Amino acid sequence: MPHITLSIPEELLERMKRHPEIKWSEVARRAIRRYLMELEDEVSGEEILEELPKEIKEKIEKLDWKRFSERVVELRNHR
């Protein structure tokens, strides 16, 4: 896999160092992929869900989608 070099502010680097458990190259790779998908208008709901952390995916699966969609319609009607 090819490599790239990023320049970041010192303050950002210091904050990143406080989280050594994070694979920052993966964070950058996902951000670049997401940005390109948005730029090229290729974003699908499944792709967005795929990028989410496991904890958020689990919360989404527990949502009451019927109530959620009713609330969205309700909010749209109040514009």
C-alpha positions in Angstrom: 0.0 0.0 0.0 1.4 3.4 -0.9 2.2 5.9 1.9 1.6 9.6 2.3 3.0 12.2 4.7 0.7 14.6 6.5 1.7 17.8 8.2 -0.3 18.6 11.3 0.0 21.3 14.0 2.0 20.5 17.1 -1.1 21.0 19.3 -3.0 18.3 17.3 -0.1 15.9 17.5 0.0 16.3 21.3 -3.7 15.6 21.5 -3.3 12.5 19.3 -0.4 11.2 21.6 -2.9 11.1 24.5 -4.7 8.3 22.6 -2.1 5.7 21.6 -4.8 3.1 21.3 -6.1 4.8 18.1 -4.7 3.8 14.7 -4.4 7.3 13.3 -3.6 6.1 9.8 -6.9 4.3 9.7 -8.7 7.5 10.9 -7.0 9.4 8.1 -7.8 6.7 5.5 -11.5 6.7 6.5 -11.7 10.5 6.5 -10.1 10.7 3.0 -12.4 7.9 1.7 -15.5 9.7 3.1 -14.4 13.0 1.8 -13.9 11.6 -1.7 -17.3 9.8 -1.6 -19.0 13.1 -0.7 -17.0 15.0 -3.3 -17.9 12.5 -6.0 -21.5 12.2 -4.8 -21.1 8.5 -4.1 -22.2 8.2 -0.5 -24.8 5.5 0.3 -26.4 4.9 3.6 -24.7 1.5 3.8 -21.3 3.0 3.3 -21.9 5.6 6.0 -23.1 2.9 8.4 -20.0 0.8 7.6 -17.7 3.6 8.7 -19.4 4.1 12.1 -17.8 2.8 15.3 -19.3 -0.5 16.7 -20.9 1.2 19.7 -22.8 3.6 17.5 -23.9 0.8 15.1 -25.3 -1.0 18.2 -27.3 2.0 19.3 -28.7 2.5 15.8 -29.9 -1.1 15.8 -31.8 -0.5 19.0 -33.6 2.6 17.7 -37.4 2.6 17.4 -37.4 3.4 13.7 -41.2 3.7 13.5 -41.2 6.4 16.2 -38.1 8.0 14.6 -39.7 8.3 11.2 -43.0 9.7 12.7 -40.9 12.3 14.6 -39.1 13.3 11.4 -42.4 13.8 9.5 -43.7 15.7 12.5 -40.7 18.1 12.5 -40.9 18.6 8.7 -44.6 19.6 9.0 -43.7 22.3 11.5 -41.4 24.2 9.2 
